[in-house]
Amino acid sequence: MTQQLVLPESTVRLIRSAQVQHPGLQLDKYSIPGDQQAQKTALDAVCRVSGDSSLLEALLKRRQAMLKSLPGGGWFACTTMGPLTLHLARAAALENAGICLHPIYGFAYLPGSGLKGLARAYAETVWLSAQSDQSAAWRQIEDVFGWAPNPDRRQQVANSYHPASVRRQDDTDPDSPEVKAACGNIVFHDAWPERWPRLLVDIVNNHHPEYYQAAQVQHPPGDWEDPVPVYFLAVAPDVTFTFPLSKRHHAIADDLLELARTWLLGGLCHLGAGAKTNTGYGAFKPAEDALPSLPGDRLKTYETELKLTSPAFLAGANQQREDCDLRPATLRGLLRWWWRTMHAGAVDVATLRALEAAIWGDTKGGAAVRLVVERVASPNPQLYNKRNLANSDDRKKKSEYGIPEANPEKTTQGLWYLSYGMDEFSKKEGRKQRHWLGPGETWRLRLIAGPTRFVEPVKTEQKANRRADKAQPAKDITADEVLEQAKAALWLLCHFGGVGSKARKGFGSLQATQLADEYRLETCQQAAKRLRERLGLAARPNQDAIDLAQKLGPVEVDFSWPNIWDVLDQVGFAYQAFAKKYKPHWEKKALGLPRQIGSPVQGSFTPRPPVTDRHASPVHIHLAPVKKDGEQGWTVRIVAFPSAYLPDFKTSREFLKKFLEDVESDLRRRAKLLAPGGQKPAVSNPVVGSASASTTSLPSPGTTVKAVLLGEKTKKGGWKACHPDSGQTGPIVNTEEVPDDKRPDDKVELIVASAGDSPSFRWPTEKEKQRAQKGQDKAKKGPGSQPKGGRR
């Protein structure tokens, strides 16, 4: 049954006959509640209500004249760096979708009461710790904001930072009359926008509702839960607001007004205003001046440039051109996912949930990490047209660039295979195309970390003990430790993962330019281990979790092709070629669910509960730029996380190993081909070279060649090496002779021990050099040569 407005029929007719010009009325009076899709429809209607910009301009002039007449009246301007939302939970017809709109005029604004609270929070939590005279600093805070005899203040008085236990009319005279309470000396006025702010429908999408909401759930978060989208209103980025301040009367000192301005500006720029500030909402910067510096060392910050290295399908609630941008909420969710890979396999689920709440926040408390994403330049989204980017004929699909010996009529273009759903046509809905951003699009990311506290949950066996009745002691985590965790998660995302739709298929790869040289995989693992040990968390191996220690790969293959779409096309063909081998096999579902299985069906596959019919791919493909000999190329990097639910850990691991081996071999072969357009052949990545991919054969045994030591070792722990010119790899048979100071990726000279299908090398000791020389001398004489003096 269709819901209707609960209004008199005459009112409904009047609404429908006249255009609503007040977003607040549209939101509060004319919105019909329902499920989230109905809520999105109602919010879209609010966003379509246009405000009167000329009215706002006249109001601002009148307001500024009023402010100038007040004692010390003035204002400063700040601009939003991303979306802004506030008053989400205020009473309204829609669930958690309110926003603060002016009750008379309808534009979004920031109430002075909230700004006063923001300024005080910054003064007490950030500014105060940097002051040498704590007593005088507290008096300044209370002079600006006021004080009253209430329980909150008594708690502050007990705090070592709050020595002002008694306030007197004259702080220098102990006999001066005591003042029980006082209002603040500075007035915080509402902040108004300089132009009518555009509203947009935003979305928060919880991918792990069971893990976050059900404390009794004992399995770690996975990629099978159904996301729960929630729509709400936000103010679009790049809106400038004016923030007025004034004295309560003329006798108040100017330095208090300046302190209030400093605190409010610091709160706006470093804490954020409104709701969801830790997720990047409500971030401001001065409209004209530079970002203010942080006093003291309570908060730690880190800034880096984030750059797309592969095309990204980014979107917000509407999946249109205007919301094709990197959303801070999206980035934060991905950072949480990669952070969990550092810890999930080492602790139980309850401890993981508590530790994640301490770092990243939950419904009961805020996060210790805040992130701010700012565009470096306006993005340039383009409509995705897969046919213009890759579209081979049947002959090309059967060639070495496609899938040799496959039926071209049943072979999907590689790029189309990877980007399925981004440009599709159906009779019911017509053609649906997503927008994408290309490599090179750049943002600035700022991570702001503060100290936090971790409370280890009480274990089941402890609950039976009387001592469990006592509260578990909280353990401090420093801001430096919090920031290290966030940076490690960021490195993992920018090395193995991606953002946006099809991120696990090679799209949306990112590069953190300032972070690339600081971290390695081992750095991230050590940071996680160090934090757990410092908190005294006992190791509880959990094979059900998505964990770095169980990761397969990385496989890394270099393409020297200049066009990234051509590289993605080849990755898609290689992926599809493997899938075709297992087309009728149920075990192919180990690559994720749902997945189409051909007939006649072979084998069996039963996902382990709680997985039923949905599980994201456990394979992550990342594309990173690489330059060789001054020419642009791309590194294809692939990792896989075995899943305990597809259908069990052992089966998943074995199948994913086959996948990586097959795709690696296929990609190495493809990397040797001429790039489309006549580009010269690619040089294979020496770390993953292969005999099967060679176009240049390995020289004959006894020949000295230049090679590269590999990180991959033999089953007995011996060294392996690669001959870059041929791409062939093999063991160093006298591996004990390799000097102790040698490391993976070192370029060395080796002697070919054997060629052909089983290549191997020898470390060039003096004995081996003599042996090789004798072999070469014998080869020069030829097979028919005879010793001197023999029969002719």
ChimeraX attribute file (.defattr): number of C-alpha atoms within 10 A of each C-alpha:
attribute: neighborCount
match mode: 1-to-1
recipient: residues
	/A:1	3
	/A:2	5
	/A:3	9
	/A:4	11
	/A:5	13
	/A:6	12
	/A:7	11
	/A:8	8
	/A:9	10
	/A:10	8
	/A:11	12
	/A:12	14
	/A:13	11
	/A:14	10
	/A:15	13
	/A:16	9
	/A:17	9
	/A:18	8
	/A:19	10
	/A:20	18
	/A:21	16
	/A:22	20
	/A:23	26
	/A:24	23
	/A:25	17
	/A:26	21
	/A:27	24
	/A:28	15
	/A:29	14
	/A:30	21
	/A:31	22
	/A:32	20
	/A:33	18
	/A:34	16
	/A:35	10
	/A:36	16
	/A:37	12
	/A:38	16
	/A:39	21
	/A:40	24
	/A:41	16
	/A:42	20
	/A:43	26
	/A:44	18
	/A:45	17
	/A:46	25
	/A:47	18
	/A:48	15
	/A:49	19
	/A:50	18
	/A:51	19
	/A:52	15
	/A:53	14
	/A:54	11
	/A:55	11
	/A:56	18
	/A:57	15
	/A:58	10
	/A:59	13
	/A:60	17
	/A:61	10
	/A:62	11
	/A:63	13
	/A:64	15
	/A:65	11
	/A:66	11
	/A:67	17
	/A:68	14
	/A:69	11
	/A:70	15
	/A:71	16
	/A:72	19
	/A:73	18
	/A:74	17
	/A:75	17
	/A:76	15
	/A:77	20
	/A:78	23
	/A:79	22
	/A:80	25
	/A:81	23
	/A:82	22
	/A:83	24
	/A:84	27
	/A:85	26
	/A:86	26
	/A:87	16
	/A:88	20
	/A:89	13
	/A:90	14
	/A:91	12
	/A:92	16
	/A:93	17
	/A:94	25
	/A:95	18
	/A:96	16
	/A:97	25
	/A:98	23
	/A:99	25
	/A:100	20
	/A:101	20
	/A:102	16
	/A:103	12
	/A:104	9
	/A:105	16
	/A:106	20
	/A:107	25
	/A:108	25
	/A:109	21
	/A:110	23
	/A:111	18
	/A:112	17
	/A:113	12
	/A:114	16
	/A:115	22
	/A:116	21
	/A:117	16
	/A:118	21
	/A:119	25
	/A:120	21
	/A:121	16
	/A:122	20
	/A:123	23
	/A:124	16
	/A:125	13
	/A:126	23
	/A:127	20
	/A:128	21
	/A:129	17
	/A:130	15
	/A:131	14
	/A:132	9
	/A:133	11
	/A:134	17
	/A:135	16
	/A:136	14
	/A:137	22
	/A:138	20
	/A:139	18
	/A:140	17
	/A:141	21
	/A:142	18
	/A:143	17
	/A:144	23
	/A:145	21
	/A:146	15
	/A:147	18
	/A:148	14
	/A:149	10
	/A:150	9
	/A:151	9
	/A:152	9
	/A:153	14
	/A:154	13
	/A:155	10
	/A:156	14
	/A:157	15
	/A:158	12
	/A:159	10
	/A:160	9
	/A:161	16
	/A:162	20
	/A:163	16
	/A:164	18
	/A:165	12
	/A:166	11
	/A:167	18
	/A:168	16
	/A:169	13
	/A:170	12
	/A:171	15
	/A:172	8
	/A:173	9
	/A:174	12
	/A:175	10
	/A:176	12
	/A:177	12
	/A:178	13
	/A:179	13
	/A:180	12
	/A:181	13
	/A:182	14
	/A:183	14
	/A:184	16
	/A:185	21
	/A:186	25
	/A:187	21
	/A:188	25
	/A:189	20
	/A:190	19
	/A:191	22
	/A:192	24
	/A:193	22
	/A:194	16
	/A:195	17
	/A:196	21
	/A:197	22
	/A:198	17
	/A:199	25
	/A:200	23
	/A:201	23
	/A:202	22
	/A:203	18
	/A:204	16
	/A:205	16
	/A:206	15
	/A:207	18
	/A:208	17
	/A:209	14
	/A:210	17
	/A:211	19
	/A:212	15
	/A:213	11
	/A:214	9
	/A:215	11
	/A:216	10
	/A:217	13
	/A:218	11
	/A:219	15
	/A:220	22
	/A:221	23
	/A:222	21
	/A:223	19
	/A:224	19
	/A:225	19
	/A:226	14
	/A:227	13
	/A:228	12
	/A:229	13
	/A:230	19
	/A:231	22
	/A:232	23
	/A:233	27
	/A:234	28
	/A:235	25
	/A:236	19
	/A:237	21
	/A:238	18
	/A:239	21
	/A:240	22
	/A:241	24
	/A:242	22
	/A:243	22
	/A:244	22
	/A:245	26
	/A:246	23
	/A:247	22
	/A:248	18
	/A:249	13
	/A:250	11
	/A:251	9
	/A:252	16
	/A:253	12
	/A:254	11
	/A:255	10
	/A:256	18
	/A:257	21
	/A:258	13
	/A:259	17
	/A:260	25
	/A:261	21
	/A:262	16
	/A:263	23
	/A:264	26
	/A:265	26
	/A:266	26
	/A:267	24
	/A:268	24
	/A:269	24
	/A:270	26
	/A:271	24
	/A:272	25
	/A:273	27
	/A:274	22
	/A:275	18
	/A:276	18
	/A:277	23
	/A:278	26
	/A:279	23
	/A:280	29
	/A:281	29
	/A:282	27
	/A:283	28
	/A:284	31
	/A:285	22
	/A:286	20
	/A:287	17
	/A:288	10
	/A:289	9
	/A:290	8
	/A:291	14
	/A:292	13
	/A:293	9
	/A:294	16
	/A:295	14
	/A:296	13
	/A:297	14
	/A:298	18
	/A:299	20
	/A:300	19
	/A:301	18
	/A:302	16
	/A:303	17
	/A:304	16
	/A:305	19
	/A:306	23
	/A:307	21
	/A:308	26
	/A:309	25
	/A:310	27
	/A:311	24
	/A:312	28
	/A:313	27
	/A:314	26
	/A:315	21
	/A:316	21
	/A:317	18
	/A:318	15
	/A:319	14
	/A:320	16
	/A:321	19
	/A:322	14
	/A:323	19
	/A:324	24
	/A:325	23
	/A:326	25
	/A:327	23
	/A:328	21
	/A:329	21
	/A:330	18
	/A:331	22
	/A:332	20
	/A:333	18
	/A:334	20
	/A:335	22
	/A:336	17
	/A:337	18
	/A:338	22
	/A:339	27
	/A:340	23
	/A:341	22
	/A:342	23
	/A:343	26
	/A:344	26
	/A:345	23
	/A:346	23
	/A:347	20
	/A:348	21
	/A:349	22
	/A:350	20
	/A:351	21
	/A:352	20
	/A:353	22
	/A:354	17
	/A:355	22
	/A:356	19
	/A:357	22
	/A:358	23
	/A:359	28
	/A:360	24
	/A:361	18
	/A:362	15
	/A:363	9
	/A:364	7
	/A:365	10
	/A:366	17
	/A:367	21
	/A:368	24
	/A:369	26
	/A:370	27
	/A:371	25
	/A:372	29
	/A:373	24
	/A:374	22
	/A:375	17
	/A:376	13
	/A:377	9
	/A:378	10
	/A:379	18
	/A:380	14
	/A:381	21
	/A:382	14
	/A:383	15
	/A:384	18
	/A:385	15
	/A:386	18
	/A:387	12
	/A:388	7
	/A:389	12
	/A:390	15
	/A:391	16
	/A:392	15
	/A:393	10
	/A:394	15
	/A:395	11
	/A:396	15
	/A:397	24
	/A:398	18
	/A:399	13
	/A:400	12
	/A:401	22
	/A:402	26
	/A:403	24
	/A:404	14
	/A:405	10
	/A:406	14
	/A:407	11
	/A:408	19
	/A:409	10
	/A:410	10
	/A:411	18
	/A:412	18
	/A:413	25
	/A:414	28
	/A:415	23
	/A:416	21
	/A:417	18
	/A:418	24
	/A:419	22
	/A:420	11
	/A:421	14
	/A:422	21
	/A:423	17
	/A:424	16
	/A:425	12
	/A:426	8
	/A:427	6
	/A:428	6
	/A:429	8
	/A:430	9
	/A:431	11
	/A:432	12
	/A:433	17
	/A:434	21
	/A:435	23
	/A:436	27
	/A:437	23
	/A:438	20
	/A:439	19
	/A:440	14
	/A:441	23
	/A:442	22
	/A:443	22
	/A:444	15
	/A:445	20
	/A:446	18
	/A:447	19
	/A:448	22
	/A:449	27
	/A:450	23
	/A:451	20
	/A:452	22
	/A:453	16
	/A:454	19
	/A:455	17
	/A:456	20
	/A:457	15
	/A:458	14
	/A:459	12
	/A:460	9
	/A:461	8
	/A:462	12
	/A:463	11
	/A:464	10
	/A:465	9
	/A:466	8
	/A:467	10
	/A:468	14
	/A:469	11
	/A:470	7
	/A:471	11
	/A:472	13
	/A:473	10
	/A:474	12
	/A:475	14
	/A:476	15
	/A:477	19
	/A:478	18
	/A:479	22
	/A:480	17
	/A:481	21
	/A:482	22
	/A:483	24
	/A:484	19
	/A:485	21
	/A:486	27
	/A:487	22
	/A:488	26
	/A:489	23
	/A:490	26
	/A:491	26
	/A:492	23
	/A:493	24
	/A:494	27
	/A:495	21
	/A:496	22
	/A:497	27
	/A:498	29
	/A:499	25
	/A:500	23
	/A:501	19
	/A:502	20
	/A:503	22
	/A:504	23
	/A:505	25
	/A:506	29
	/A:507	29
	/A:508	31
	/A:509	27
	/A:510	30
	/A:511	26
	/A:512	23
	/A:513	13
	/A:514	12
	/A:515	19
	/A:516	14
	/A:517	9
	/A:518	10
	/A:519	14
	/A:520	15
	/A:521	12
	/A:522	9
	/A:523	14
	/A:524	23
	/A:525	16
	/A:526	14
	/A:527	16
	/A:528	22
	/A:529	17
	/A:530	13
	/A:531	17
	/A:532	17
	/A:533	11
	/A:534	11
	/A:535	17
	/A:536	11
	/A:537	15
	/A:538	11
	/A:539	13
	/A:540	13
	/A:541	13
	/A:542	17
	/A:543	17
	/A:544	18
	/A:545	27
	/A:546	27
	/A:547	21
	/A:548	21
	/A:549	15
	/A:550	17
	/A:551	16
	/A:552	17
	/A:553	15
	/A:554	16
	/A:555	20
	/A:556	22
	/A:557	25
	/A:558	29
	/A:559	30
	/A:560	29
	/A:561	25
	/A:562	18
	/A:563	15
	/A:564	22
	/A:565	17
	/A:566	18
	/A:567	27
	/A:568	26
	/A:569	23
	/A:570	23
	/A:571	25
	/A:572	23
	/A:573	28
	/A:574	23
	/A:575	22
	/A:576	21
	/A:577	21
	/A:578	18
	/A:579	17
	/A:580	17
	/A:581	10
	/A:582	16
	/A:583	20
	/A:584	17
	/A:585	20
	/A:586	18
	/A:587	20
	/A:588	26
	/A:589	24
	/A:590	26
	/A:591	22
	/A:592	18
	/A:593	19
	/A:594	13
	/A:595	15
	/A:596	12
	/A:597	18
	/A:598	13
	/A:599	9
	/A:600	8
	/A:601	12
	/A:602	14
	/A:603	9
	/A:604	11
	/A:605	15
	/A:606	14
	/A:607	18
	/A:608	13
	/A:609	10
	/A:610	11
	/A:611	17
	/A:612	15
	/A:613	11
	/A:614	15
	/A:615	23
	/A:616	14
	/A:617	19
	/A:618	20
	/A:619	21
	/A:620	19
	/A:621	25
	/A:622	27
	/A:623	32
	/A:624	22
	/A:625	19
	/A:626	15
	/A:627	14
	/A:628	13
	/A:629	6
	/A:630	7
	/A:631	10
	/A:632	15
	/A:633	21
	/A:634	24
	/A:635	19
	/A:636	24
	/A:637	21
	/A:638	24
	/A:639	21
	/A:640	26
	/A:641	23
	/A:642	29
	/A:643	29
	/A:644	20
	/A:645	22
	/A:646	28
	/A:647	19
	/A:648	17
	/A:649	17
	/A:650	13
	/A:651	17
	/A:652	23
	/A:653	21
	/A:654	12
	/A:655	17
	/A:656	24
	/A:657	16
	/A:658	12
	/A:659	18
	/A:660	21
	/A:661	12
	/A:662	15
	/A:663	22
	/A:664	25
	/A:665	19
	/A:666	22
	/A:667	24
	/A:668	26
	/A:669	23
	/A:670	25
	/A:671	23
	/A:672	20
	/A:673	21
	/A:674	15
	/A:675	20
	/A:676	13
	/A:677	9
	/A:678	9
	/A:679	12
	/A:680	13
	/A:681	16
	/A:682	19
	/A:683	22
	/A:684	28
	/A:685	20
	/A:686	25
	/A:687	25
	/A:688	22
	/A:689	28
	/A:690	23
	/A:691	24
	/A:692	14
	/A:693	21
	/A:694	18
	/A:695	14
	/A:696	12
	/A:697	15
	/A:698	22
	/A:699	17
	/A:700	14
	/A:701	19
	/A:702	23
	/A:703	18
	/A:704	20
	/A:705	16
	/A:706	15
	/A:707	23
	/A:708	21
	/A:709	25
	/A:710	21
	/A:711	15
	/A:712	15
	/A:713	16
	/A:714	12
	/A:715	7
	/A:716	6
	/A:717	9
	/A:718	15
	/A:719	23
	/A:720	22
	/A:721	32
	/A:722	30
	/A:723	29
	/A:724	23
	/A:725	18
	/A:726	21
	/A:727	27
	/A:728	29
	/A:729	26
	/A:730	25
	/A:731	22
	/A:732	26
	/A:733	15
	/A:734	15
	/A:735	15
	/A:736	11
	/A:737	12
	/A:738	15
	/A:739	9
	/A:740	7
	/A:741	5
	/A:742	11
	/A:743	13
	/A:744	15
	/A:745	15
	/A:746	12
	/A:747	17
	/A:748	14
	/A:749	16
	/A:750	26
	/A:751	24
	/A:752	25
	/A:753	23
	/A:754	18
	/A:755	17
	/A:756	13
	/A:757	10
	/A:758	12
	/A:759	20
	/A:760	22
	/A:761	30
	/A:762	25
	/A:763	23
	/A:764	20
	/A:765	14
	/A:766	9
	/A:767	10
	/A:768	17
	/A:769	18
	/A:770	13
	/A:771	13
	/A:772	21
	/A:773	15
	/A:774	12
	/A:775	14
	/A:776	15
	/A:777	10
	/A:778	12
	/A:779	12
	/A:780	9
	/A:781	10
	/A:782	9
	/A:783	8
	/A:784	5
	/A:785	12
	/A:786	11
	/A:787	7
	/A:788	7
	/A:789	6
	/A:790	7
	/A:791	6
	/A:792	7
